Amino acid sequence: MNKNLPDGVWPVMLTPFTNDNEVDYDALDKMVDWYIRKGANGLFAVCLSSEMFNLSLRERAEVARRVVESAAGRIPVVASGHISDAIGEQIDEIGEISKTGIDAFVLVTNRLAAEHEDEEVWKRNAETILAQHPDVMFGLYECPLPYQRLLSPELTKWCAETGRFLFMKECSNNLEQIKEKLEAARGTPLKIYIANNPHVLETMQAGGNGYSGILANFQPELYVWLTENWDKEPEKAKHVQDFLGASNLFEGRHYPTSSKYYMQLEGLPLGLKCRTKKLEEFKVTHRREIEQLHRANRFIADQLQLNGADSL
């Protein structure tokens, strides 16, 4: 496992399904190639966007394995998937999924303690997991479901200083908290990628490591440009951030169906089937919104690729 993950963009991967509600592994292969062509620096599989709570353990492990195989060493892969309530069962889930060759297993922060329990309980459970899997490197994910547990800077520092944590998907949507966590992780292997796209530019300016959020399923190449060029072309970066921040309005609208439709527009051979959404709720007007976002993304991408710094 790689102990030095790259900065940049880590899409939260979707899981494609056949019309018979089985995981479509051929489409998953094409999806991995699409992310890589768009410039993704790493992949976060078996997460909430992957509908992990609606996948069996066998499916969670097989999806992680297939993503690793499809990536074929081109970019690193991390995965989550411990969805049980009991720590003992989570330890078993972590073991199965960690055997797939992922670079780190990402702990969902709300799984390690109940909502009413404090960070000492969380830390004890984390210590148990680390001891049970001494050869596994880990990550952290402040997943919003079934409840959101944001780690304090102090607990973030504790995790970082174990040397066992490489990846954090930070979901506070609070720039001050983000900066405090960045400081807590400084000088350790832990890299922090934010989920909330309105703060990407400010986070990079504060020494952040990149972006891992829903909109990387709609406009990954624009986030790649921003994370790579924010300091080289600062004026253009402000305009790109403004566009990406406004695109945040699409984040929760009929997702992940909406993103699968976007990928269809990109030419990917996958269906719109989801286990967490009803397809009939994705109306014609919602398709038009995604089509218009797709055209707008292409326009901005063309500007970035073909024109000078004063073109935006």
C-alpha positions, 0 to 999 in steps of 0.5 A, a space after each residue: 500500500 502506498 503511504 504517500 497519497 497524491 494531492 488533487 481530485 478524488 471522485 466519490 465513485 458511483 456503482 452502476 447497476 444492470 436493469 436486473 439490479 446487479 452490479 454492472 462490473 463492465 460499466 464500472 471498468 468504463 467508469 474507472 477509465 473515464 475518471 482517469 481520462 479526466 485527470 483524477 488523482 485517486 479514487 474513493 470507492 465503496 462510499 455513500 455515493 456508491 450506495 454502500 449501505 445498499 450493497 452486500 459485503 460480497 458486493 462491497 468487496 468485489 466492487 473494491 477489487 474491481 476498481 483496483 484491478 481496473 485502475 491497474 496502478 495508474 492511480 491509487 484507490 481507497 475504499 470504505 464499506 464498514 456499515 455494521 453497528 457492532 465494532 466486531 462486525 466492522 472489523 470483519 468487514 474491514 478485513 474482507 475489503 482490505 484484502 482487495 488491494 486498496 491503498 487505504 481503508 476509509 473509516 466512516 467516522 459515525 460508525 465508531 461511536 453512537 451519536 450520544 457518545 464522546 470522542 474517548 469512545 471513538 478513540 477506543 474503538 479506533 484503537 481496537 480496529 488499528 490493533 486488529 488490522 496492524 498491516 492496514 492503512 486507513 482513512 477518515 470519512 465524515 459521512 452524513 448518514 446515518 448521522 454526521 460526526 465531525 472530528 475535532 482538530 484534537 481527534 484529527 491530530 491524534 489520528 494523524 500522529 498514529 501514522 496509520 491514516 493517509 486520507 480524510 474526506 472532510 465534510 464540515 463545510 466550515 473553512 475555519 474547521 478545515 484550516 484547524 484540521 489542516 494544521 492538526 495534520 501538518 507534518 504527518 502522512 494524513 492528507 485532507 481532501 474537502 467534500 464541499 466545493 465552494 471552499 476548494 480554492 480557499 482550502 488550497 490556498 490554506 495548504 489543503 490537499 484537494 477535493 473529494 466530493 459529489 461534483 467530481 462526478 460531473 466536472 472532474 476535469 475542472 476540479 483537476 485544473 483548479 487544484 493544479 493551477 490555483 497558484 499559477 493562474 490566480 485570477 482565472 482560478 477565481 472565476 473557475 471557483 465561482 462557477 464550481 461553487 454555483 454548480 453546488 446547487 446540482 449536488 443533491 438534486 436526484 443524485 446519484 441518478 443525475 450523475 449517471 445521466 451526466 456520465 451517459 452524456 459523456 458516452 459511458 455505457 451505463 444505466 440509470 438504475 440506483 438502489 436508493 432512488 426511484 428512476 421515475 422521480 428523475 423527470 424530463 426537466 431534471 434531465 434538461 438541467 443536467 444537459 445544460 450543466 454538461 454543456 456549460 462544463 464543456 464550455 468552461 473546459 474549452 476556455 481553459 484548454 484553448 484560450 489564454 488567462 484573460 479569456 474567462 
